[in-house]
Amino acid sequence: MRKCDKKRSSSLFAPRPHVPLRWLAAAVALVVVATTGPATADGPDHQTPPGHGAEPANDGPADGDGPADEGGRNDEPGVEPAPERAPTSEVSWLSFPGGVFAVDSLGHTVRYRACDGDTGRVADPDMRVAAGVASGEVTVEGRSFRYRVPLIGRGAGTLVVSGPHAQPVELPGVVVTSPQPPTDPVEGARLFPLSGQLARVVADATVNPSGASVRDLSGRYGDQQISVNGALRPKAASVIKLWILVELLRRVDCGQVSLDDGVLVTPADVVGGTGQLQFETFPQEVTLYRLARYLIKYSDNVAANVLITYLGGFAPVNALVDSMNQRSTILARRMLDSAAAQRGEENYTSPDDVVSLLGAVWDGEILTPTSRDLMIGFMREQTLNTKIPAALPPGVPVAHKTGDLPDASHDVGYYLIPGTETAVAFLTAGPMATGDETVRRMARTVYDFLVTPSVGAVEE
């Protein structure tokens, strides 16, 4: 197994090392939500959706980055209801060099996914859960995985992998939950009033069901995360392209592919909507680097569909999602595939899942520092700037990814204000035009809070 370097880089994007932990004695209750511990698993189990293997021709509309057809089945337009599920905070994953080990202590399942293979979801009926720690051992195809994984984030866990013809290898790592607990609850409490401010914006958006998740990355607010409707599950639109990119860069980190590798793009791959590749002449060979860059910079739909095929279809991207226990996110159709949407095959995500991904990328828990910096660099080049950047004063450094459908408007990413780096996810359903304005209002609300001196009052 290739061991990935998880040390912080010295680049512009390198986050602050974690400080010693001071754990909360009890959860802090707010009028809305202030997330201080492991997440509630209130989304769907990851299963292959009906027709998941079918990839019909792309015959969607010529504008936007997805079909106009509604794939949701909910009284709120464009929002997919999460199946009823008993709440649990007992989901975590161990981030070790080169891979992850996911634990669901409620369902008694685990998953090993690393450079040297993927077990898929494996049942462990003998899993032991005591004192906030899940432990056990499973054997898959002759390989044994003995684990001890705390169910509270930022702790230390271990995984021992052994095989019939190999010496046991111990893989220590950091435990990741969604959300991660704050490193400093006292400083984290200073972020809580932002929940109330965002809640007022969400309440005003009467025609757009909306949600926001915000996570401090700088330590200024103790790495606290807050959410308002963080479990809202609208259509993902082009925000799903972030997971496509992370899966590609994960393979680069594993040494399995190079961004200099070329992929043959044919006329059959060309679709409309956002992007630049559709205007070029095909067939031609396009490097993975250019596909990855265009995927984010131009939200390129051709690049997205070509990369989905290159990676092996929907399953590898959904395996990435599942390995991080992100229960509300799924890739179930290609870009501009109206036929799939009409069959009920749709891409979904939530503010909490987006910030879970952004946080894991920033902290070097799912990508190496080199790949992380490349991804954030692509997000800094984003050319669709009518939401977060338009809401902020000129020159405020941001790295972001938009998503647009007739019934969804999103913008997610990083505020890169020195000393106040923050991950944000602003998602809406309903009419796109009013959703755009709601996203801008949420984006400005967060910015104003971050740059306004506060006395640290906690909103009751």
Summary of the structure (lengths in Angstrom):
residues: 460
radius of gyration: 20.9
end to end distance: 49.3
largest distance: 62.4
contacts: 1678
relative contact order: 0.18
helix: 27%
strand: 24%
